[in-house]
Amino acid sequence: MTNYPYDQNDHLITKEQCKEMIDDAIRQHNRNASIISFCVGWVVLALFAEGLLRLIGVIDPVFPWLDVHTLL
């Protein structure tokens, strides 16, 4: 048997500690994913609204030479 400078049992964790660490990691991932999804959803909704308002003529086109109505 090899003599180690530390006791090997000092670094072991129990099943409960492992499950708690996994649950914490999943909780943090879900929170971060929800925040990112919220931000991406708002950006997509804003771009859709801007495109719709440009299509119906409420907002002037970015490129005046590009007539969207001829493309439809």
N, C-alpha and C positions, 0 to 999 in steps of 0.2 A: 504494500500500500504506500502511495506517495504522500509525503507530508506537504500540505499546502499552507501558505502563509496566512490563510484565513479559513474560516469554517465554511464549507460548501453550503450548508443549510441557511446561511445568512442571506443568500440571494434568491431563495426559492419563494414563490408566492402561492397563495392558496387559490382554490377554484373560485371562491367568492371574490377575491381581489381581482382575479383575471376577468371574471364576468363583469365586475364593476368598471374596470378599465375599458373593456370592449363597449359596454353600454355608454360610457362617457364619450368615447370616440364616435360612436354612431350618432349620439345626440348632437355633438358638435358638427359633424358632417351634415346632418339634416338641417341644422340651423343655417350653416353657411350656404348650403345648396338652396334653401328657401330665399335667402337674401339675394343671391345671385339671380335666381329665377324671377324674383319680383322686379329687380332692376332691368333685366332683359325684356320682360313683359311690358314694362312701361315704355322702353325705347321702341319696341316693335309697334305698340299701340300709337305712339306719337308719330312715328314714320307713316303708318297707315293713314292716320288722320290728316297729316300734311299732304300726302299724295291724293287723298280724296278731295281735300279742299282745293288743291291745284287743279285737279281734273274738272271740277265743277266751276272753276274760275274765280273763286273767292280770293285766292292768293295768286299773285303774278308768277308766271313761270320763271325758273332760274335761267333758262336759255330761251330768249324770245324767239329765236329762229326755229325752235323745236315745238311744233304744234301737236299736242297730244291727241287732239280730236281727229286728226287725219290718220292716226295710227289705229284708231278703233274701228 
